[in-house]
Amino acid sequence: MVFAAHDYSYFFDPVRGAWTRAQQPNPFRSNMYVTTLCTTRQGVVAWAEHVSYATSLFLLDAKGPDVEQDAAQGKTAASLRGLPRHGL
């Protein structure tokens, strides 16, 4: 389970029954009404706002835990394997 609506992302480990917090603050604007999480083969991807209110994709890595900026690296959501063609 992933929670990403605050300044940091949180990851739940069901085996340990505990939450861990990402080491770095989210590189996207904390907004529980706009941020959308989607599971993919590459991991959990967040579609969220930047500071400028533009949206982008971010890869959440629970192994670190950390969040990588620009998961799509300039690609559209449809070009990421595992995401639906019509958005998140």
NUGUMI-486086 format. One line per field, with one value per atom (N, C-alpha, C): residue in three letters; chain; atom name; x, y, z. Coordinates in nm, 2 decimals. Layout:
rest = (ala,...)
kette = (A,...)
atom = (CA,...)
X = (X,...)
Y = (Y,...)
Z = (Z,...)
END
This chain:
rest = (met,met,met,val,val,val,phe,phe,phe,ala,ala,ala,ala,ala,ala,his,his,his,asp,asp,asp,tyr,tyr,tyr,ser,ser,ser,tyr,tyr,tyr,phe,phe,phe,phe,phe,phe,asp,asp,asp,pro,pro,pro,val,val,val,arg,arg,arg,gly,gly,gly,ala,ala,ala,trp,trp,trp,thr,thr,thr,arg,arg,arg,ala,ala,ala,gln,gln,gln,gln,gln,gln,pro,pro,pro,asn,asn,asn,pro,pro,pro,phe,phe,phe,arg,arg,arg,ser,ser,ser,asn,asn,asn,met,met,met,tyr,tyr,tyr,val,val,val,thr,thr,thr,thr,thr,thr,leu,leu,leu,cys,cys,cys,thr,thr,thr,thr,thr,thr,arg,arg,arg,gln,gln,gln,gly,gly,gly,val,val,val,val,val,val,ala,ala,ala,trp,trp,trp,ala,ala,ala,glu,glu,glu,his,his,his,val,val,val,ser,ser,ser,tyr,tyr,tyr,ala,ala,ala,thr,thr,thr,ser,ser,ser,leu,leu,leu,phe,phe,phe,leu,leu,leu,leu,leu,leu,asp,asp,asp,ala,ala,ala,lys,lys,lys,gly,gly,gly,pro,pro,pro,asp,asp,asp,val,val,val,glu,glu,glu,gln,gln,gln,asp,asp,asp,ala,ala,ala,ala,ala,ala,gln,gln,gln,gly,gly,gly,lys,lys,lys,thr,thr,thr,ala,ala,ala,ala,ala,ala,ser,ser,ser,leu,leu,leu,arg,arg,arg,gly,gly,gly,leu,leu,leu,pro,pro,pro,arg,arg,arg,his,his,his,gly,gly,gly,leu,leu,leu)
kette = (A,A,A,A,A,A,A,A,A,A,A,A,A,A,A,A,A,A,A,A,A,A,A,A,A,A,A,A,A,A,A,A,A,A,A,A,A,A,A,A,A,A,A,A,A,A,A,A,A,A,A,A,A,A,A,A,A,A,A,A,A,A,A,A,A,A,A,A,A,A,A,A,A,A,A,A,A,A,A,A,A,A,A,A,A,A,A,A,A,A,A,A,A,A,A,A,A,A,A,A,A,A,A,A,A,A,A,A,A,A,A,A,A,A,A,A,A,A,A,A,A,A,A,A,A,A,A,A,A,A,A,A,A,A,A,A,A,A,A,A,A,A,A,A,A,A,A,A,A,A,A,A,A,A,A,A,A,A,A,A,A,A,A,A,A,A,A,A,A,A,A,A,A,A,A,A,A,A,A,A,A,A,A,A,A,A,A,A,A,A,A,A,A,A,A,A,A,A,A,A,A,A,A,A,A,A,A,A,A,A,A,A,A,A,A,A,A,A,A,A,A,A,A,A,A,A,A,A,A,A,A,A,A,A,A,A,A,A,A,A,A,A,A,A,A,A,A,A,A,A,A,A,A,A,A,A,A,A,A,A,A,A,A,A)
atom = (N,CA,C,N,CA,C,N,CA,C,N,CA,C,N,CA,C,N,CA,C,N,CA,C,N,CA,C,N,CA,C,N,CA,C,N,CA,C,N,CA,C,N,CA,C,N,CA,C,N,CA,C,N,CA,C,N,CA,C,N,CA,C,N,CA,C,N,CA,C,N,CA,C,N,CA,C,N,CA,C,N,CA,C,N,CA,C,N,CA,C,N,CA,C,N,CA,C,N,CA,C,N,CA,C,N,CA,C,N,CA,C,N,CA,C,N,CA,C,N,CA,C,N,CA,C,N,CA,C,N,CA,C,N,CA,C,N,CA,C,N,CA,C,N,CA,C,N,CA,C,N,CA,C,N,CA,C,N,CA,C,N,CA,C,N,CA,C,N,CA,C,N,CA,C,N,CA,C,N,CA,C,N,CA,C,N,CA,C,N,CA,C,N,CA,C,N,CA,C,N,CA,C,N,CA,C,N,CA,C,N,CA,C,N,CA,C,N,CA,C,N,CA,C,N,CA,C,N,CA,C,N,CA,C,N,CA,C,N,CA,C,N,CA,C,N,CA,C,N,CA,C,N,CA,C,N,CA,C,N,CA,C,N,CA,C,N,CA,C,N,CA,C,N,CA,C,N,CA,C,N,CA,C,N,CA,C,N,CA,C,N,CA,C,N,CA,C,N,CA,C,N,CA,C,N,CA,C)
X = (0.09,0.00,0.09,0.05,0.13,0.04,0.09,0.02,0.11,0.06,0.15,0.08,-0.01,-0.08,-0.02,0.09,0.16,0.29,0.37,0.51,0.60,0.58,0.66,0.56,0.62,0.54,0.56,0.46,0.47,0.44,0.51,0.50,0.46,0.36,0.32,0.37,0.44,0.50,0.40,0.32,0.22,0.29,0.41,0.48,0.51,0.57,0.61,0.50,0.39,0.28,0.32,0.41,0.47,0.48,0.47,0.49,0.63,0.69,0.81,0.79,0.88,0.86,0.98,0.95,1.05,1.16,1.28,1.40,1.39,1.34,1.34,1.19,1.17,1.03,0.99,0.86,0.81,0.85,0.89,0.93,0.80,0.69,0.56,0.48,0.38,0.30,0.21,0.20,0.12,-0.03,-0.10,-0.24,-0.32,-0.40,-0.47,-0.59,-0.62,-0.73,-0.69,-0.56,-0.50,-0.41,-0.33,-0.23,-0.30,-0.26,-0.32,-0.21,-0.23,-0.13,-0.18,-0.09,-0.12,-0.01,-0.04,0.07,0.10,0.23,0.28,0.38,0.43,0.54,0.67,0.69,0.81,0.79,0.67,0.65,0.53,0.51,0.40,0.44,0.35,0.37,0.27,0.31,0.23,0.21,0.09,0.06,0.02,0.11,0.09,0.14,0.10,0.14,0.28,0.35,0.47,0.43,0.53,0.51,0.44,0.47,0.40,0.26,0.21,0.07,0.07,0.18,0.18,0.19,0.14,0.14,0.25,0.30,0.41,0.39,0.48,0.48,0.60,0.59,0.69,0.69,0.81,0.82,0.84,0.76,0.78,0.84,0.96,1.04,1.03,0.96,0.94,1.07,1.15,1.27,1.37,1.37,1.47,1.44,1.33,1.22,1.26,1.22,1.25,1.15,1.16,1.07,1.16,1.16,1.24,1.15,1.22,1.15,1.14,1.03,1.02,1.03,0.95,0.95,0.94,0.87,0.84,0.96,1.04,1.15,1.11,1.00,0.96,0.86,0.83,0.74,0.60,0.50,0.36,0.32,0.22,0.17,0.15,0.09,0.06,0.19,0.30,0.42,0.49,0.45,0.50,0.43,0.50,0.44,0.36,0.24,0.16,0.06,0.07,-0.03,-0.14,-0.26,-0.36,-0.34,-0.39,-0.37,-0.44,-0.55,-0.64,-0.61,-0.49,-0.46,-0.46,-0.45,-0.44,-0.57)
Y = (-0.12,0.00,0.12,0.22,0.35,0.47,0.56,0.69,0.80,0.89,0.99,1.13,1.16,1.28,1.39,1.36,1.46,1.49,1.56,1.60,1.49,1.37,1.25,1.14,1.04,0.92,0.82,0.74,0.63,0.50,0.40,0.26,0.16,0.08,-0.01,-0.15,-0.21,-0.35,-0.44,-0.52,-0.61,-0.72,-0.76,-0.87,-0.82,-0.70,-0.64,-0.56,-0.53,-0.45,-0.31,-0.25,-0.12,-0.03,0.10,0.20,0.25,0.28,0.35,0.48,0.58,0.70,0.72,0.77,0.80,0.89,0.87,0.95,1.09,1.12,1.26,1.31,1.44,1.49,1.46,1.45,1.42,1.54,1.51,1.61,1.68,1.64,1.69,1.76,1.84,1.91,1.81,1.83,1.74,1.79,1.70,1.73,1.60,1.57,1.44,1.44,1.56,1.57,1.55,1.57,1.56,1.45,1.41,1.30,1.17,1.10,0.97,0.87,0.75,0.65,0.53,0.47,0.36,0.25,0.13,0.02,-0.01,-0.03,-0.07,-0.18,-0.24,-0.34,-0.27,-0.14,-0.08,-0.03,-0.04,0.00,0.10,0.16,0.26,0.39,0.44,0.57,0.67,0.79,0.90,1.00,1.03,1.14,1.26,1.36,1.47,1.60,1.71,1.84,1.88,1.96,2.02,2.15,2.22,2.35,2.45,2.44,2.53,2.48,2.39,2.33,2.25,2.22,2.13,1.99,1.89,1.75,1.68,1.57,1.49,1.35,1.26,1.12,1.11,1.04,1.02,0.87,0.81,0.67,0.66,0.59,0.57,0.43,0.43,0.31,0.27,0.17,0.13,0.06,0.01,-0.06,0.04,0.16,0.26,0.31,0.36,0.41,0.55,0.58,0.71,0.73,0.85,0.89,0.95,0.89,0.94,1.04,1.16,1.26,1.21,1.26,1.24,1.09,1.01,0.87,0.84,0.93,0.91,0.96,1.05,1.11,1.17,1.25,1.31,1.23,1.11,1.03,1.05,1.01,1.02,0.90,0.91,0.80,0.67,0.69,0.57,0.50,0.57,0.50,0.42,0.43,0.35,0.21,0.10,-0.03,-0.05,-0.10,-0.13,-0.03,0.09,0.20,0.19,0.22,0.23,0.34,0.33,0.43,0.56,0.55,0.67,0.74,0.73,0.80,0.70,0.76,0.68,0.65)
Z = (0.00,0.00,0.00,-0.07,-0.09,-0.05,0.02,0.05,0.01,-0.08,-0.13,-0.13,-0.04,-0.04,0.05,0.11,0.20,0.14,0.22,0.17,0.14,0.20,0.18,0.14,0.07,0.04,0.15,0.17,0.28,0.21,0.26,0.20,0.31,0.30,0.40,0.36,0.46,0.44,0.52,0.45,0.51,0.59,0.56,0.63,0.77,0.78,0.90,0.97,0.90,0.95,0.99,0.91,0.95,0.82,0.84,0.74,0.74,0.62,0.61,0.53,0.56,0.49,0.39,0.27,0.17,0.24,0.19,0.25,0.21,0.09,0.04,0.03,0.04,0.02,-0.13,-0.15,-0.28,-0.37,-0.50,-0.59,-0.66,-0.61,-0.67,-0.56,-0.60,-0.50,-0.43,-0.30,-0.21,-0.23,-0.29,-0.32,-0.33,-0.23,-0.23,-0.33,-0.38,-0.48,-0.62,-0.65,-0.78,-0.80,-0.71,-0.72,-0.74,-0.85,-0.88,-0.88,-0.82,-0.81,-0.90,-0.97,-1.06,-1.05,-1.04,-1.04,-1.18,-1.21,-1.34,-1.31,-1.42,-1.41,-1.36,-1.38,-1.33,-1.18,-1.13,-0.99,-0.99,-0.88,-0.86,-0.93,-1.01,-1.08,-1.03,-0.99,-0.95,-1.06,-1.09,-1.19,-1.09,-1.09,-0.99,-1.05,-0.98,-1.01,-0.97,-1.06,-1.02,-0.94,-0.90,-0.84,-0.93,-1.06,-1.16,-1.20,-1.13,-1.16,-1.28,-1.35,-1.46,-1.41,-1.48,-1.43,-1.50,-1.43,-1.48,-1.41,-1.45,-1.39,-1.30,-1.19,-1.10,-1.06,-1.05,-1.01,-0.86,-0.79,-0.64,-0.62,-0.56,-0.54,-0.39,-0.36,-0.22,-0.16,-0.25,-0.20,-0.14,-0.18,-0.13,0.02,0.06,-0.03,-0.08,-0.20,-0.26,-0.37,-0.43,-0.54,-0.65,-0.77,-0.88,-0.96,-0.99,-1.07,-1.21,-1.28,-1.42,-1.46,-1.41,-1.44,-1.59,-1.65,-1.80,-1.88,-1.82,-1.89,-2.03,-2.02,-2.14,-2.23,-2.19,-2.26,-2.21,-2.29,-2.25,-2.16,-2.09,-2.00,-2.08,-2.20,-2.28,-2.33,-2.33,-2.38,-2.27,-2.14,-2.03,-2.04,-2.05,-2.05,-1.92,-1.94,-1.83,-1.79,-1.85,-1.82,-1.93,-1.89,-1.99,-2.09,-2.21,-2.32,-2.29,-2.21,-2.20,-2.06,-2.01,-1.88,-1.77,-1.65,-1.53,-1.48)
END
